[in-house]
């Protein structure tokens, strides 16, 4: 059995479309859908219960973020597998059955920890799948590459090619929008770290899983539409709020997973953080808030 966990926060219609696509395309698989509602104010809970009576809706009294909400959903899951699915995804084929078949046939041979697939946009063009683990050195190079005359001297720290023609390929971590994992392993890891509100929690979890010898893979024989960032735009003052949360989570991740080089990162990052006062895309008060909120995490 597969427990499909979807986190919802004021994305009633988006979540509806996601659930509808699951029921429309999932066949030959025993599954349950669990929606964890992060204290929505748009009537999401009632709407989902009315339209999908078999869906289990778990209500949080506050917005606890992505990782903690998934952890909450996992506590109620009855499946052997968890499929952590963003609310802004749409299934266009029987992806879950394909996941199960590939996972069970190759689990021991490949030592699979987490399995994901190729995400696509509405035009079915590639829209993400995962990446290599962040390190302090990579983040420092990304910062210094922002200076035009240094760009040609510093290698792109995230430039890596993958063969999409293969049935699967190994990757450090699968993007958090579609993570297929055994519940037993998820529970063994105590789920996502609650140090993260949103972003980098999937990298942290899969880093810990990798440390146990498991490997992550992208399975290419299916595709899922990801309406990237649609679900996040319900956050008030989305742009500034997002850059704060993203940067905070990056700092937390690096402190946890690359501590020996963290001091080098802080020196470099603090310099570039200070330069953000010159960023005219945001108001002075937004830049000040960004500086203060990120600096707290060093």
Secondary structure in CASP SS format (residue, H / E / C, confidence):
PFRMAT SS
TARGET T0000
AUTHOR 0000-0000-0000
METHOD secondary structure of the structure
MODEL  1
X C 1.00
X E 1.00
X E 1.00
X E 1.00
X E 1.00
X E 1.00
X E 1.00
X E 1.00
X C 1.00
X C 1.00
X C 1.00
X H 1.00
X H 1.00
X H 1.00
X H 1.00
X H 1.00
X H 1.00
X H 1.00
X H 1.00
X H 1.00
X H 1.00
X H 1.00
X H 1.00
X H 1.00
X H 1.00
X C 1.00
X C 1.00
X C 1.00
X C 1.00
X C 1.00
X E 1.00
X E 1.00
X E 1.00
X E 1.00
X E 1.00
X E 1.00
X E 1.00
X E 1.00
X C 1.00
X C 1.00
X C 1.00
X C 1.00
X C 1.00
X H 1.00
X H 1.00
X H 1.00
X H 1.00
X H 1.00
X H 1.00
X H 1.00
X H 1.00
X C 1.00
X C 1.00
X C 1.00
X C 1.00
X E 1.00
X E 1.00
X E 1.00
X E 1.00
X E 1.00
X C 1.00
X C 1.00
X C 1.00
X C 1.00
X C 1.00
X H 1.00
X H 1.00
X H 1.00
X H 1.00
X H 1.00
X H 1.00
X H 1.00
X H 1.00
X H 1.00
X H 1.00
X C 1.00
X C 1.00
X C 1.00
X C 1.00
X C 1.00
X E 1.00
X E 1.00
X E 1.00
X E 1.00
X E 1.00
X C 1.00
X C 1.00
X C 1.00
X E 1.00
X E 1.00
X E 1.00
X C 1.00
X C 1.00
X C 1.00
X H 1.00
X H 1.00
X H 1.00
X H 1.00
X H 1.00
X H 1.00
X H 1.00
X H 1.00
X H 1.00
X H 1.00
X H 1.00
X H 1.00
X H 1.00
X H 1.00
X H 1.00
X H 1.00
X C 1.00
X E 1.00
X E 1.00
X E 1.00
X E 1.00
X E 1.00
X E 1.00
X E 1.00
X E 1.00
X E 1.00
X C 1.00
X C 1.00
X C 1.00
X C 1.00
X C 1.00
X E 1.00
X C 1.00
X C 1.00
X C 1.00
X E 1.00
X E 1.00
X C 1.00
X C 1.00
X C 1.00
X C 1.00
X H 1.00
X H 1.00
X H 1.00
X H 1.00
X H 1.00
X H 1.00
X H 1.00
X H 1.00
X H 1.00
X C 1.00
X C 1.00
X C 1.00
X H 1.00
X H 1.00
X H 1.00
X H 1.00
X C 1.00
X C 1.00
X C 1.00
X C 1.00
X C 1.00
X C 1.00
X C 1.00
X C 1.00
X C 1.00
X C 1.00
X C 1.00
X C 1.00
X C 1.00
X C 1.00
X C 1.00
X C 1.00
X E 1.00
X E 1.00
X E 1.00
X E 1.00
X C 1.00
X E 1.00
X E 1.00
X C 1.00
X C 1.00
X C 1.00
X E 1.00
X E 1.00
X E 1.00
X E 1.00
X E 1.00
X H 1.00
X H 1.00
X H 1.00
X H 1.00
X H 1.00
X H 1.00
X C 1.00
X C 1.00
X C 1.00
X C 1.00
X C 1.00
X C 1.00
X C 1.00
X C 1.00
X C 1.00
X C 1.00
X C 1.00
X C 1.00
X H 1.00
X H 1.00
X H 1.00
X H 1.00
X H 1.00
X H 1.00
X H 1.00
X H 1.00
X H 1.00
X H 1.00
X H 1.00
X C 1.00
X C 1.00
X C 1.00
X E 1.00
X E 1.00
X E 1.00
X E 1.00
X E 1.00
X E 1.00
X E 1.00
X E 1.00
X E 1.00
X E 1.00
X E 1.00
X E 1.00
X C 1.00
X C 1.00
X C 1.00
X C 1.00
X H 1.00
X H 1.00
X H 1.00
X H 1.00
X C 1.00
X C 1.00
X C 1.00
X H 1.00
X H 1.00
X H 1.00
X H 1.00
X H 1.00
X H 1.00
X H 1.00
X H 1.00
X H 1.00
X H 1.00
X H 1.00
X H 1.00
X H 1.00
X H 1.00
X H 1.00
X H 1.00
X H 1.00
X H 1.00
X H 1.00
X H 1.00
X C 1.00
X H 1.00
X H 1.00
X H 1.00
X H 1.00
X H 1.00
X H 1.00
X H 1.00
X H 1.00
X H 1.00
X H 1.00
X H 1.00
X H 1.00
X H 1.00
X H 1.00
X H 1.00
X H 1.00
X H 1.00
X H 1.00
X H 1.00
X H 1.00
X C 1.00
X C 1.00
X C 1.00
X C 1.00
X C 1.00
X H 1.00
X H 1.00
X H 1.00
X H 1.00
X H 1.00
X H 1.00
X H 1.00
X H 1.00
X H 1.00
X H 1.00
X H 1.00
X H 1.00
X C 1.00
X C 1.00
X C 1.00
END
